[in-house]
Amino acid sequence: MLEHRKSRTIEHAGAPDPFERTLSKAVAHRVAGRFQKARSNLQRLLDAAPQHAGAHHELGLLTSKADGPGPAVPHFVAALRAEPEQPRHWLALALSLLVLNRVGEVRALMEQFCSRGLVDDGSRAALKEFTDHAFALGQERYNAGDLGAAEALADLVIGLDDTHADATHLAGAVAASKGRHQQAFDLFSIAIYRQPENAGYFSSLGAVLITLGDNAGAISALERAIALKPDLAIAHANLSGVYQRISRHGAAVTHARRAVTLDPGLANAHNNLGCSLKSLGHVHEAIASFDRALAADPRHITAYSNRLFAKLYAEGIPHADYAADARGFGARFADPLLRRRPFTNDRDADRPLRIGFVSGDLCTHAVARFIEPFLRHLDQVQYEARAYMTQAAEDAVSARLRTVFRGWHNIAGLSDDEAADLIESDAIDILVDLSGHSAGHRLLVFARKPAPVQVTWMGHPATTGLSAMDYRLTDVGHDGPGLSEALHTEMLWRLPGVSATYEAPGVLPSVRERPPFEDNGFVTFGVMNRFEKISDGVLEAWTEILRALPEAHLFMVVADIEMAEIRSQVEARLSKAGLPLERIRFHPRVTSTYFELYHEFDIALDPFPYNGGTTTCDTLAMGVPLIALAGTYAVARTGLAVLTAVGLPELVAETRDDYVARAVALAGDPDRLRAIRSGLRERVFASPLMDHERHATDVGEAFRAMWRRWIDATHAA
């Protein structure tokens, strides 16, 4: 508690107070910038009246302006002790302590001020001025990335005024940035209750709902934000993002373009526009959007990764260009973060190993369908598997996967440094990346090298570009010897069998007994892949196939095809390639009846240069043969790898002309088509593609060999 004493003044009847005249002169000198004269006047006054509150207050203002808030604090303390009834003295001291980041002292001081009772306008005005200033400083610290200081200041303001909506919103923003998403949701909701017409609050609520996986709630909140403020660019950008997540690509493009128009410098808007354009098959336009995102924010790691992924889809961009760009990512963002220190892991070559798996797809996602059977068959005595989930939203698949891991951490709310520290404290021996440059990746955790051995696998069939990534786990089908080593920063580690085994979700519908051509009187080709994989070269090849088979039809699944604008764009692109629209049947993307769509066609056509992956496995498991074109690097060789694994290499072409010829030949040979379709599911189930036990053994042996190689290298060093 402060000890308060009143200042004493000498007054002369009928004449102005000479102390007040001196003080007025000092104020005038300070305002005019004549600091030395102001200081001289104040010193004379204090020599005569050492406890003069006004003089100490004014000297505090002068000292703060000339020398900073630290030296001013004693003067503000003296003024407050002399005249505690003056709110301005409390305010001046509190603001100085605030600038000095002495938040604990500020809190105690202002709580004492409030305990005196805010019974007059001056006290209420002083409190409001202080809370507004503290909030502004908190917002400034938040914008600078100092989350700890921002949170302390927001809490300070809320403690003094629990109706302060802006401070509540700021506290929510800090919570969201720290990964406390449910707390952020609660705080944003309270802020909206305080100010229900604030568009920014609804926009923030929508963003956190996206993170929590509540797409419907996010759309509702963001649409409300736009209704309140139609020109709020960030709300349009975020709404584009959530529409992209639920495959409403037309709406996603509309809102992303609106955001870009409103704020051309908003990097996230350009990034989301790129994602939507890519999904609609406009891959080169998407790359240009990602370039604009990076021009607006050169540190936008998500945009850089999205651009890399788009280059894998893009026809006409050499894979060497992708590889060079990936190395650029590593050099710019990752390599400077490498931690150089000795590891303390036990170097016993034969002991049980701790294997960490980092992924945002340990949920309802294709990656989960491949990693789960591996984990179920992995030798849990020799290999202890631990999960590091990078997405905040988890689901029923996540709950099931938890049971096959020995440990589970959700690291969505951890910084890269914190996540790396956690992994290192868990004594992980081999850390496995299941994302590459796909959504939710944490490659900058790997950049810090928290484990002795680091491997990328499954999620991204190309180099990460990181020097800290030791290996990429693959097979000879995806990466033939001599084809792609030079395109990697990692060493390629080829498994003797397949690089991943397939497992269908739940119970598959029965294979169609009679091929569709038996009932239709013509062969139907089918395409179940996302439209972003459909290159112009693929469309031209399909045109040649249908031209050679005048009765044949093409069945295509395209997201948002029911929207007139999207259908018009798709049809225009197909017509330009020469495809006969009257023989093409479109179907929107579905989830619940997805596998039944395989009953609609006789032969599947694999896209290129980016082949199908999970879709190819689903196709064969549903008894439908597939024609594929083999490329020279992993994404262009998945069709080859899968068809070889199930014993159908004759369905793989070496050139585009060969691709057309093989499709036409199979369609023109009904007996052969029936023979391949008959028992195809059984062939898949009996193939290496579903030999989970053998595959788990192969991967385990690879991990053991990597571990021994690391031990040998450390001994040699």
Number of C-alpha atoms within 10 A of each C-alpha: 6 11 10 15 16 15 16 13 14 10 12 9 7 6 7 10 14 14 22 15 13 18 21 18 16 27 24 15 17 20 12 10 12 13 19 13 16 24 20 13 22 26 17 15 23 18 10 14 16 15 21 23 27 25 30 26 24 23 27 28 22 24 19 17 13 12 12 16 23 14 14 25 23 16 24 29 23 27 31 28 20 22 20 20 15 15 20 20 24 26 24 24 25 25 20 22 21 21 14 14 14 13 18 12 13 21 20 13 19 20 14 14 19 14 9 10 10 15 9 9 10 13 21 15 15 20 23 17 14 21 24 16 15 23 24 17 18 27 25 14 17 22 11 10 13 14 20 13 19 27 22 16 28 27 20 24 27 19 15 17 15 13 16 20 21 23 29 28 25 25 29 30 28 25 20 23 19 16 21 18 23 17 17 26 23 15 24 29 20 18 25 21 14 16 15 13 15 18 23 20 29 25 29 26 29 30 26 25 25 22 19 18 17 15 20 14 17 26 23 16 23 30 20 19 26 20 13 16 15 15 16 20 24 25 30 26 30 26 33 31 30 27 22 21 16 12 18 19 27 22 20 27 26 16 25 30 21 21 29 22 14 17 17 16 16 19 25 26 34 29 30 32 33 30 29 29 24 26 24 25 22 20 26 20 15 27 26 16 24 30 20 22 28 21 14 16 15 13 13 17 16 19 26 23 21 21 29 23 22 25 23 24 23 26 20 11 12 11 18 13 14 22 23 16 19 26 22 16 19 22 15 12 17 21 21 11 18 17 12 8 7 8 14 11 13 11 16 11 15 10 12 15 24 19 23 26 24 27 28 27 25 29 21 13 11 19 20 21 21 20 21 21 21 25 19 16 16 23 16 16 9 14 19 20 22 22 23 24 24 24 22 19 19 18 12 10 16 17 12 13 19 16 11 21 19 14 14 18 15 19 23 23 18 17 16 18 14 13 24 21 16 17 22 19 11 15 20 22 26 22 27 25 28 24 25 23 26 18 17 18 22 25 25 22 22 27 23 21 24 27 24 21 21 23 23 28 19 20 19 19 23 29 25 27 26 24 19 27 23 19 22 25 23 24 20 18 24 26 26 16 12 8 13 19 15 11 19 21 23 23 15 21 18 21 18 13 19 25 22 27 24 26 23 15 10 6 6 12 13 13 20 18 10 13 23 18 17 12 9 9 10 17 23 24 25 26 24 23 22 18 19 20 26 24 21 17 16 20 20 17 21 23 19 18 24 22 15 13 17 11 12 19 21 25 21 22 20 24 23 19 22 13 14 11 11 18 16 12 14 17 16 14 15 19 14 13 18 17 23 17 14 8 15 18 13 17 16 12 20 12 6 7 10 12 17 14 18 26 19 16 21 27 27 24 24 27 27 26 25 25 26 26 18 17 16 24 21 22 23 23 25 25 26 26 23 23 24 34 26 24 22 15 21 27 22 24 26 26 32 25 23 28 24 19 19 21 13 17 16 12 19 23 21 12 13 17 13 14 24 23 17 19 24 18 15 19 22 14 10 15 11 13 18 16 10 16 23 18 13 20 20 14 21 24 16 12 16 22 24 22 21 22 17 17 24 21 15 18 21 19 13 17 20 20 13 20 21 16 14 16 17 13 10 12 9 7 6
